[in-house]
Amino acid sequence: MSFYSATKFGLRGFGESLAADLKDTGVHVTNIYPCFSQTPILESPQYGYERKRGVPPYLISDPADVVARIIDGVRRERLHVFPDKHARRIYYLGRFAPWLRPLVERRFELESINVGSP
């Protein structure tokens, strides 16, 4: 998970830096922070876990809704687009209450194991 988190954070920083560099050029940058969408990747093989994991249904967004919000954010020239409510909540939790993040992550981990259990 650390590699995934580091690359995601790196992309956010890159997007913010690029937006600052291009500020007066007419080119706009949009960082997109999706949570989970109902796509085939949710059913892909899993490796490195003792038990299969799943995503709790309340965290899964409709891809059409996600795409619509992304397009709206790009049209409005938003730097940050959170295409579903969970992505926005996770972002603000990490920003304003980072001490709660480990508790929330533990809850998601337990729920993912329970969803994936036979």
MDTraj code that builds the backbone (N, CA, C; nanometers):
import mdtraj as md
import numpy as np

residues = "MET SER PHE TYR SER ALA THR LYS PHE GLY LEU ARG GLY PHE GLY GLU SER LEU ALA ALA ASP LEU LYS ASP THR GLY VAL HIS VAL THR ASN ILE TYR PRO CYS PHE SER GLN THR PRO ILE LEU GLU SER PRO GLN TYR GLY TYR GLU ARG LYS ARG GLY VAL PRO PRO TYR LEU ILE SER ASP PRO ALA ASP VAL VAL ALA ARG ILE ILE ASP GLY VAL ARG ARG GLU ARG LEU HIS VAL PHE PRO ASP LYS HIS ALA ARG ARG ILE TYR TYR LEU GLY ARG PHE ALA PRO TRP LEU ARG PRO LEU VAL GLU ARG ARG PHE GLU LEU GLU SER ILE ASN VAL GLY SER PRO".split()
xyz = np.array([
    [0.0821, -0.1199, 0.0000],
    [0.0000, 0.0000, 0.0000],
    [0.0866, 0.1265, 0.0000],
    [0.2058, 0.1172, 0.0561],
    [0.2902, 0.2367, 0.0637],
    [0.3319, 0.2852, -0.0751],
    [0.3595, 0.1922, -0.1686],
    [0.3952, 0.2346, -0.3041],
    [0.2784, 0.3070, -0.3695],
    [0.1590, 0.2511, -0.3538],
    [0.0394, 0.3118, -0.4125],
    [0.0178, 0.4519, -0.3546],
    [0.0256, 0.4626, -0.2224],
    [0.0038, 0.5920, -0.1575],
    [0.1086, 0.6943, -0.1990],
    [0.2339, 0.6509, -0.2072],
    [0.3411, 0.7425, -0.2447],
    [0.3231, 0.7933, -0.3873],
    [0.2851, 0.7059, -0.4788],
    [0.2678, 0.7503, -0.6174],
    [0.1463, 0.8407, -0.6303],
    [0.0411, 0.8091, -0.5561],
    [-0.0784, 0.8936, -0.5622],
    [-0.0472, 1.0337, -0.5068],
    [0.0240, 1.0377, -0.3965],
    [0.0626, 1.1660, -0.3378],
    [0.1567, 1.2414, -0.4316],
    [0.2488, 1.1677, -0.4955],
    [0.3407, 1.2298, -0.5912],
    [0.2681, 1.2908, -0.7088],
    [0.1656, 1.2217, -0.7591],
    [0.0877, 1.2761, -0.8709],
    [0.0128, 1.4017, -0.8300],
    [-0.0380, 1.4031, -0.7074],
    [-0.1056, 1.5238, -0.6599],
    [-0.0080, 1.6409, -0.6547],
    [0.1088, 1.6181, -0.5980],
    [0.2098, 1.7238, -0.5912],
    [0.2549, 1.7690, -0.7286],
    [0.2724, 1.6731, -0.8200],
    [0.3114, 1.7073, -0.9564],
    [0.2042, 1.7935, -1.0225],
    [0.0785, 1.7546, -1.0072],
    [-0.0310, 1.8315, -1.0661],
    [-0.0390, 1.9725, -1.0102],
    [-0.0213, 1.9862, -0.8791],
    [-0.0253, 2.1185, -0.8172],
    [0.0923, 2.2045, -0.8642],
    [0.2106, 2.1450, -0.8724],
    [0.3280, 2.2196, -0.9204],
    [0.3129, 2.2588, -1.0663],
    [0.2625, 2.1661, -1.1469],
    [0.2427, 2.1938, -1.2890],
    [0.1403, 2.3062, -1.3073],
    [0.0338, 2.3031, -1.2293],
    [-0.0679, 2.4086, -1.2372],
    [-0.0064, 2.5447, -1.2039],
    [0.0802, 2.5489, -1.1039],
    [0.1450, 2.6749, -1.0678],
    [0.2385, 2.7219, -1.1797],
    [0.3119, 2.6283, -1.2383],
    [0.4032, 2.6647, -1.3476],
    [0.3290, 2.7172, -1.4704],
    [0.2090, 2.6659, -1.4933],
    [0.1330, 2.7011, -1.6141],
    [0.0265, 2.8077, -1.5878],
    [0.0299, 2.8680, -1.4716],
    [-0.0748, 2.9598, -1.4273],
    [-0.1162, 3.0634, -1.5312],
    [-0.0244, 3.1304, -1.5939],
    [-0.0577, 3.2396, -1.6852],
    [-0.0489, 3.2008, -1.8329],
    [-0.0550, 3.0706, -1.8616],
    [-0.0396, 3.0251, -2.0009],
    [-0.1719, 2.9905, -2.0675],
    [-0.2792, 2.9827, -1.9906],
    [-0.4074, 2.9397, -2.0462],
    [-0.4262, 2.7884, -2.0421],
    [-0.3234, 2.7175, -1.9953],
    [-0.3331, 2.5717, -1.9796],
    [-0.3701, 2.5431, -1.8349],
    [-0.4694, 2.4589, -1.8150],
    [-0.5175, 2.4273, -1.6808],
    [-0.4920, 2.2807, -1.6494],
    [-0.4678, 2.2525, -1.5240],
    [-0.4397, 2.1171, -1.4762],
    [-0.5509, 2.0767, -1.3815],
    [-0.5948, 1.9524, -1.3924],
    [-0.6959, 1.8989, -1.3024],
    [-0.6460, 1.7686, -1.2431],
    [-0.6406, 1.7618, -1.1099],
    [-0.6101, 1.6374, -1.0384],
    [-0.7428, 1.5707, -1.0045],
    [-0.7514, 1.4423, -1.0284],
    [-0.8755, 1.3678, -1.0051],
    [-0.8508, 1.2642, -0.8961],
    [-0.9409, 1.2583, -0.7991],
    [-0.9273, 1.1689, -0.6844],
    [-1.0495, 1.0772, -0.6725],
    [-1.0580, 0.9758, -0.7557],
    [-1.1736, 0.8850, -0.7437],
    [-1.1563, 0.7873, -0.6279],
    [-1.2648, 0.7356, -0.5802],
    [-1.2602, 0.6282, -0.4803],
    [-1.2711, 0.4978, -0.5594],
    [-1.3743, 0.4205, -0.5412],
    [-1.3938, 0.2962, -0.6165],
    [-1.5106, 0.3128, -0.7129],
    [-1.4943, 0.2642, -0.8344],
    [-1.6018, 0.2647, -0.9331],
    [-1.6343, 0.1207, -0.9708],
    [-1.7574, 0.0977, -1.0099],
    [-1.8015, -0.0367, -1.0479],
    [-1.7423, -0.0719, -1.1839],
    [-1.6203, -0.1237, -1.1827],
    [-1.5501, -0.1638, -1.3043],
    [-1.4960, -0.3056, -1.2848],
    [-1.4550, -0.3718, -1.3932],
    [-1.4035, -0.5089, -1.3818],
    [-1.2812, -0.5229, -1.2903],
    [-1.2079, -0.4165, -1.2654],
    [-1.0903, -0.4283, -1.1791],
    [-1.1279, -0.4743, -1.0380],
    [-1.2501, -0.4474, -0.9951],
    [-1.2935, -0.4913, -0.8627],
    [-1.3033, -0.6430, -0.8527],
    [-1.3124, -0.7101, -0.9666],
    [-1.3210, -0.8564, -0.9696],
    [-1.1888, -0.9212, -1.0098],
    [-1.0839, -0.8432, -1.0248],
    [-0.9557, -0.8974, -1.0711],
    [-0.8907, -0.9836, -0.9617],
    [-0.7978, -1.0698, -1.0017],
    [-0.7292, -1.1549, -0.9032],
    [-0.6549, -1.0711, -0.7987],
    [-0.6486, -1.1249, -0.6789],
    [-0.5802, -1.0566, -0.5700],
    [-0.4627, -1.1427, -0.5245],
    [-0.3545, -1.0774, -0.4931],
    [-0.2348, -1.1472, -0.4478],
    [-0.1831, -1.0815, -0.3211],
    [-0.1233, -1.1614, -0.2351],
    [-0.0605, -1.1074, -0.1154],
    [-0.1506, -1.1000, 0.0069],
    [-0.2725, -1.1510, -0.0041],
    [-0.3635, -1.1513, 0.1108],
    [-0.3996, -1.2951, 0.1448],
    [-0.4159, -1.3208, 0.2728],
    [-0.4572, -1.4555, 0.3140],
    [-0.6028, -1.4821, 0.2775],
    [-0.6850, -1.3794, 0.2890],
    [-0.8272, -1.3932, 0.2568],
    [-0.8641, -1.2934, 0.1494],
    [-0.9569, -1.3330, 0.0625],
    [-1.0037, -1.2439, -0.0436],
    [-1.0682, -1.1206, 0.0202],
    [-1.0440, -1.0064, -0.0434],
    [-1.1014, -0.8808, 0.0033],
    [-1.1979, -0.8272, -0.1014],
    [-1.2933, -0.7528, -0.0558],
    [-1.3877, -0.6879, -0.1451],
    [-1.4069, -0.5438, -0.1025],
    [-1.4757, -0.4703, -0.1836],
    [-1.5042, -0.3304, -0.1513],
    [-1.6483, -0.3229, -0.1023],
    [-1.6707, -0.2646, 0.0156],
    [-1.8083, -0.2506, 0.0632],
    [-1.8926, -0.1749, -0.0391],
    [-2.0119, -0.2230, -0.0665],
    [-2.0951, -0.1621, -0.1712],
    [-2.1177, -0.0123, -0.1556],
    [-2.1242, 0.0386, -0.0336],
    [-2.1502, 0.1821, -0.0168],
    [-2.0335, 0.2690, -0.0642],
    [-1.9152, 0.2087, -0.0876],
    [-1.8001, 0.2845, -0.1360],
    [-1.7880, 0.2845, -0.2879],
    [-1.8723, 0.2076, -0.3549],
    [-1.8602, 0.1906, -0.4997],
    [-1.9510, 0.2897, -0.5720],
    [-1.8917, 0.3652, -0.6653],
    [-1.9651, 0.4646, -0.7434],
    [-1.9949, 0.4129, -0.8832],
    [-2.0956, 0.4699, -0.9434],
    [-2.1294, 0.4404, -1.0823],
    [-2.0280, 0.5123, -1.1718],
    [-1.9604, 0.4394, -1.2626],
    [-1.8601, 0.5041, -1.3489],
    [-1.9150, 0.6214, -1.4301],
    [-2.0394, 0.6145, -1.4716],
    [-2.0980, 0.7248, -1.5491],
    [-2.1048, 0.8526, -1.4648],
    [-2.1380, 0.8387, -1.3363],
    [-2.1412, 0.9550, -1.2472],
    [-2.0006, 1.0123, -1.2278],
    [-1.9038, 0.9231, -1.2141],
    [-1.7654, 0.9663, -1.1954],
    [-1.7173, 1.0444, -1.3181],
    [-1.7423, 0.9905, -1.4359],
    [-1.6996, 1.0577, -1.5598],
    [-1.7681, 1.1930, -1.5732],
    [-1.8966, 1.2002, -1.5422],
    [-1.9692, 1.3272, -1.5530],
    [-1.9089, 1.4323, -1.4599],
    [-1.8724, 1.3919, -1.3391],
    [-1.8136, 1.4878, -1.2446],
    [-1.6726, 1.5295, -1.2876],
    [-1.5989, 1.4359, -1.3463],
    [-1.4658, 1.4708, -1.3970],
    [-1.4774, 1.5739, -1.5091],
    [-1.5671, 1.5503, -1.6034],
    [-1.5858, 1.6438, -1.7151],
    [-1.6286, 1.7804, -1.6631],
    [-1.7189, 1.7827, -1.5666],
    [-1.7628, 1.9094, -1.5083],
    [-1.6458, 1.9830, -1.4422],
    [-1.5629, 1.9098, -1.3693],
    [-1.4482, 1.9712, -1.3034],
    [-1.3471, 2.0267, -1.4017],
    [-1.3230, 1.9538, -1.5108],
    [-1.2295, 2.0018, -1.6130],
    [-1.2865, 2.1264, -1.6804],
    [-1.4144, 2.1234, -1.7129],
    [-1.4766, 2.2412, -1.7763],
    [-1.4709, 2.3641, -1.6866],
    [-1.4827, 2.3427, -1.5572],
    [-1.4777, 2.4549, -1.4618],
    [-1.3349, 2.4921, -1.4223],
    [-1.2392, 2.4213, -1.4804],
    [-1.0973, 2.4461, -1.4553],
    [-1.0615, 2.4292, -1.3078],
    [-1.1180, 2.3273, -1.2453],
    [-1.0882, 2.2963, -1.1051],
    [-0.9539, 2.2255, -1.0955],
    [-0.8752, 2.2620, -0.9964],
    [-0.7484, 2.1939, -0.9752],
    [-0.7715, 2.0552, -0.9150],
    [-0.8680, 2.0457, -0.8231],
    [-0.8973, 1.9193, -0.7564],
    [-1.0411, 1.8779, -0.7857],
    [-1.0598, 1.7539, -0.8294],
    [-1.1937, 1.7001, -0.8540],
    [-1.2094, 1.5716, -0.7738],
    [-1.3095, 1.5690, -0.6895],
    [-1.3447, 1.4509, -0.6111],
    [-1.4758, 1.3982, -0.6680],
    [-1.4706, 1.2958, -0.7536],
    [-1.5910, 1.2557, -0.8259],
    [-1.6945, 1.1790, -0.7438],
    [-1.6658, 1.1513, -0.6190],
    [-1.7670, 1.0884, -0.5341],
    [-1.7493, 1.1379, -0.3908],
    [-1.8526, 1.1230, -0.3107],
    [-1.8500, 1.1794, -0.1756],
    [-1.7440, 1.1149, -0.0866],
    [-1.7133, 0.9880, -0.1105],
    [-1.6155, 0.9212, -0.0257],
    [-1.4742, 0.9733, -0.0506],
    [-1.4412, 0.9999, -0.1748],
    [-1.3095, 1.0554, -0.2059],
    [-1.2919, 1.1911, -0.1385],
    [-1.3938, 1.2724, -0.1422],
    [-1.3882, 1.4045, -0.0782],
    [-1.3718, 1.3901, 0.0736],
    [-1.4478, 1.3005, 0.1325],
    [-1.4377, 1.2803, 0.2779],
    [-1.2998, 1.2312, 0.3185],
    [-1.2441, 1.1383, 0.2444],
    [-1.1114, 1.0853, 0.2753],
    [-1.0067, 1.1956, 0.2639],
    [-1.0178, 1.2778, 0.1618],
    [-0.9233, 1.3888, 0.1430],
    [-0.9282, 1.4846, 0.2619],
    [-1.0478, 1.5284, 0.2979],
    [-1.0593, 1.6251, 0.4068],
    [-1.0252, 1.5638, 0.5423],
    [-1.0528, 1.4375, 0.5593],
    [-1.0142, 1.3701, 0.6823],
    [-0.8623, 1.3738, 0.6983],
    [-0.7908, 1.3389, 0.5924],
    [-0.6452, 1.3416, 0.5976],
    [-0.5887, 1.4815, 0.6167],
    [-0.6588, 1.5785, 0.5648],
    [-0.6096, 1.7166, 0.5727],
    [-0.6371, 1.7826, 0.7075],
    [-0.7587, 1.7612, 0.7623],
    [-0.7983, 1.8334, 0.8828],
    [-0.8037, 1.7488, 1.0097],
    [-0.8052, 1.6167, 0.9960],
    [-0.8075, 1.5291, 1.1139],
    [-0.7218, 1.4052, 1.0876],
    [-0.5916, 1.4257, 1.0607],
    [-0.5066, 1.3126, 1.0237],
    [-0.4974, 1.2048, 1.1311],
    [-0.5197, 1.2397, 1.2567],
    [-0.5154, 1.1415, 1.3643],
    [-0.6297, 1.0404, 1.3547],
    [-0.7376, 1.0744, 1.2835],
    [-0.8493, 0.9812, 1.2667],
    [-0.8288, 0.8840, 1.1507],
    [-0.7399, 0.9183, 1.0597],
    [-0.7226, 0.8377, 0.9384],
    [-0.6888, 0.6910, 0.9681],
    [-0.5965, 0.6599, 1.0608],
    [-0.5689, 0.5183, 1.0885],
    [-0.6925, 0.4408, 1.1364],
    [-0.7789, 0.5061, 1.2117],
    [-0.9009, 0.4392, 1.2587],
    [-0.9945, 0.4079, 1.1420],
    [-1.0097, 0.5031, 1.0521],
    [-1.0955, 0.4848, 0.9353],
    [-1.0366, 0.3774, 0.8433],
    [-0.9052, 0.3817, 0.8226],
    [-0.8409, 0.2814, 0.7377],
    [-0.8578, 0.1420, 0.7961],
    [-0.8479, 0.1296, 0.9268],
    [-0.8676, -0.0014, 0.9923],
    [-1.0112, -0.0495, 0.9712],
    [-1.1059, 0.0411, 0.9824],
    [-1.2464, 0.0038, 0.9596],
    [-1.2659, -0.0445, 0.8165],
    [-1.2095, 0.0291, 0.7179],
    [-1.2202, -0.0124, 0.5783],
    [-1.1549, -0.1481, 0.5566],
    [-1.0400, -0.1702, 0.6211],
    [-0.9701, -0.2979, 0.6067],
    [-1.0569, -0.4129, 0.6580],
    [-1.1161, -0.3959, 0.7750],
    [-1.2033, -0.5002, 0.8296],
    [-1.3258, -0.5227, 0.7424],
    [-1.3849, -0.4156, 0.6925],
    [-1.5013, -0.4292, 0.6057],
    [-1.4637, -0.4969, 0.4744],
    [-1.3457, -0.4671, 0.4216],
    [-1.3053, -0.5284, 0.2948],
    [-1.2841, -0.6770, 0.3102],
    [-1.2329, -0.7205, 0.4263],
    [-1.2150, -0.8629, 0.4503],
    [-1.3507, -0.9302, 0.4635],
    [-1.4423, -0.8675, 0.5382],
    [-1.5756, -0.9251, 0.5559],
    [-1.6526, -0.9362, 0.4254],
    [-1.6408, -0.8371, 0.3397],
    [-1.7096, -0.8398, 0.2095],
    [-1.6538, -0.9515, 0.1232],
    [-1.5219, -0.9716, 0.1293],
    [-1.4571, -1.0706, 0.0445],
    [-1.4649, -1.2118, 0.0955],
    [-1.5086, -1.2309, 0.2210],
    [-1.5158, -1.3668, 0.2774],
    [-1.6245, -1.4476, 0.2078],
    [-1.5993, -1.5778, 0.1922],
    [-1.7022, -1.6625, 0.1280],
    [-1.8242, -1.6818, 0.2153],
])
top = md.Topology()
chain = top.add_chain()
for i, resn in enumerate(residues, 1):
    res = top.add_residue(resn, chain, resSeq=i)
    for name in ("N", "CA", "C"):
        top.add_atom(name, md.element.get_by_symbol(name[0]), res)
traj = md.Trajectory(xyz[None], top)
